[in-house]
Amino acid sequence: MQLHVIARGKIGRSPESDLYERYAKRLAWPHRLTELPDVGGILPPPLKPHREVLLDERGKVLSSEHFAQLLGKWRDQGVRETRFLIGAAGGHGAAARDSADLLLGLGAMTWPHMLARAMLAEQLWRATSILAGHPYHRSG
């Protein structure tokens, strides 16, 4: 299953960009990053079947283990692509939230979208490591 991060805003050369790349390089699963302007732009067509996950401050907060289980379930069901959409500063519109397969929160606090991108990459790496039985992750 391809993991596809679709993010509003250009991250450029920054510490957040370096941190995102640090974890993205560790991913053993196919993955890609698409950057869109803060407003407008066209989403690339999804692979079918796919799931859409919107990062949203009102989203469900999952443990790393539950997040891994969900990705593993979708993979095992034949989902070809999971798209993780990170909005600009204003977040996502109601229509996008209503049509998403999952609203995912990174905690109760609001995070800058550039930092959320790096945090998502780390959790994708952690989830795929859990599914692979990698010893790095230890359940608490």
N, C-alpha and C positions, 0 to 999 in steps of 0.2 A: 504494500500500500504506500502510495506517495503521500508525504507530509508537505503541504503547500501553505506557506505563510504569505498572506496577502496583507500588506501594511500600507496605510496612508502616510505620506510624508517621506522625504528622502533623508536617509540617515547620514549619508556622507561619511567622511573620515572622522571618527569620534571614538571615545572610550566605549560607548554603547555598541557601536558597530563592531569594534574589536571583540567585545564580550559575546555578541551574537555569533560572530564567525568562529570564536573559540569552541562553542558548543555545537554549532552546525557542522563543523568539520568532524566532530566525533560521531555524528549520527550514522549508523550502519544502514538505516532505511533510506530509500530514495526520498529526496526532498528538494524543494526549490523555494526561492524567495521572489515575490513580485512586489515592487514598489509602485504605488499610484500617487498622483498628486493629492493634496489635501482635499480638493474638491474636483469632482468630475473623474475623467478617466474611465476606461472600460475594463471590467473584470474579464480575465481570460476565461474561455469556455472550460467548464469542469470535465474531468474524466468521469465516465459513468460506470457504475453507480458511485456516488460521492456523498460525503457528509459535510455540512458547514457548521463551524464552531465560531461564534462571535465572542471575542473577549469583551466583557462588559462588567462594569462595576456592580451591577445588580445580578450578575451571573452566579451560578452554582459554584461553590468552593469545594473542590475534590482533593482528597489526599493523593499523593503521588501514586500509591498502589491502585486506588480506584480509577485514576486517570489512565494508568497502564492497562488495567482490565478492560476499560472502555475501548481503547485503541486496539487491543488484542481481539476483542469481540467483533469490532467493525472489520478488521483485517480478515478474521476467520469467516465472516459473512460474505466476503468477496468484494467489499468496498475497495475501489481502486484508488481513491484520493480522498483525503481529509483536508479541507481548507480551513485555515485559521485566519479569521479576519480581524485585523487591528485597526480601529478607526482613528481618525484625527482627533484633535483636542475635544471636539464636540460629541464624540462617540458615534453610535449608529442610530439610524432612524427607527421608528416603531415598526415599519414594514419589514426591515431587515431582521430585527429582533424576533418578530412573529414567525418568520419563515425559517429561522435557523433550527438546526437539529439540536444544538446545545448553546446556551449562554454560559460562558465560563468566566468565573471571577478569579482573580489572583489574590484574593483577600479583601478585607473590608475597607482597606485604605485605597485611595486613588493613586495610581502610578502614572508617571509620564509615559506616553505611548512609545517613546524610543527605548525606555528601560523595560517596559512590558514586553517588547520584542525580544530582548535578551533573556528575560525571565522565562518566556515561553520556550525559547530554544533550549534552555537548560532543562526544563520540565519534559520536553520532547525527548531529549537525550536520556534523561533519567527514566522515563517510562519505557523506552525501547530497551534500555539496559535491564530493567526489571523483567521485561518479557523474555529477554535472552538469558536470564539467570545470572547476570553479572554480579560478582560479589561486592561491588562498590556500594550498592544501595542496601541499606539494612533497615528492615521494618522496625518500627518502634512499638 
